[in-house]
Amino acid sequence: MKISYIYGMRLMDWMRLLIDSGFHIAPEYLSRAGVVTLCSVVNSLLGSLEDLLYGRRIEDVEIESHPLFILGHPRSGTTHLHNLLILDPRFAAPTFQQAFFPHTFLYTERAFTRIFGPRLPETRGFDKMELRLETPQEEELALCSLGSLSVYMSMLFPHRVNHYMKYLSLRELSPNEKQRWKKTYVRYLKKLTFRFNRRLVLKSTPHTAKISTLLELFPDARFVHISRHPYNVFQSNFQGSMQSDPESKAI
């Protein structure tokens, strides 16, 4: 089963994304776009119910233990380090559902586990890293469904790569755009804190370019940077791109 990281979008965000992209969808992915549309309707309904049930309590959450951020170039070992650190019971990280369906995971967690748990692939598809419902995921994926606020959107709409690259460092965002990114990101972390009540360990390689913004939000945050020999990083990225299923990078 393939799940795109915009299957968690709400209908209005999905419609805005289609308009902004000029409805630029390759014919072979029209069926997948249809699935996104159906999911967006469900996400809008369930997300509104979740906001009604938990919204005020989430807004009142204080992130007292500032996050620990894992930084590094893709294929340098950030995922493995994330998996190791999360074994410490003092820490928490977004799971598969929480990253892919950020609007609804509080209300639908049990049903999602029963329905999708047995249907997940054993690995991520582009490498041999194990994939389970509880496997830590990048919160950058959630930002895709929370309003297309991630550089990862450029993999779904490559003709707009220049537009989405501004979400890498955030330096080219307008004041209003940056404030929107901050507000969306903090609310998502509040939601995770409400769910776990533990210190968050977060891993998204694009964060390496936005440390200054993260420190504006969390002055006491801590960072762990992992590095690997650049030749090995290049070879791993090349092999991963050759093995990756092209459909995993499209709608």
RARA-V460899 format. One line per field, one symbol per residue. ss: DSSP state (A for helix, B for strand, O for the rest). psi: psi as a letter, one per 30 degrees, with the letter a starting at -180 (. if undefined). Layout:
ss = ???
psi = ???
This chain:
ss = OOOOOOOOOOAAAAAAAAAAOOOOOOAAAAAAAAAAAAAAAAAAAAAAAAAAAAAAAAAOOOOOOOOBBBBOOOOOOAAAAAAAAOOOOOBBOOOAAAAAOOOOAAAAAAAAAAAAAAAOOOBOOOOOOBOOOOOOOOAAAAAAAOOOOOAAAAAOOAAAAAAAOAAAAOOOOOAAAAAAAAAAAAAAAAAAAAAAOOBBBBBOAAAAAOAAAAAAAOOOOBBBBOOOOAAAAAAAAAAAAAAOOAAAAOO
psi = kkjlggfglleeeeeeeeeegghikkefgeeeeeeeeeeeeeeeeeeeeeeeefeeeeffkkiejklkkkllkkgfgeeeeeeeeffkfflllkaeefefiffgfefgeeeeeeefeffklflfefagkkjlegkklkfeeefefgghhkfffffeiffheeefffgefgfgkleeeeeeeeeeeeeeeeeeeeeehlkkjkjjeffffheeeefeeifgllkjkkllkeeeeeeeeeeeeefkkfffgl.
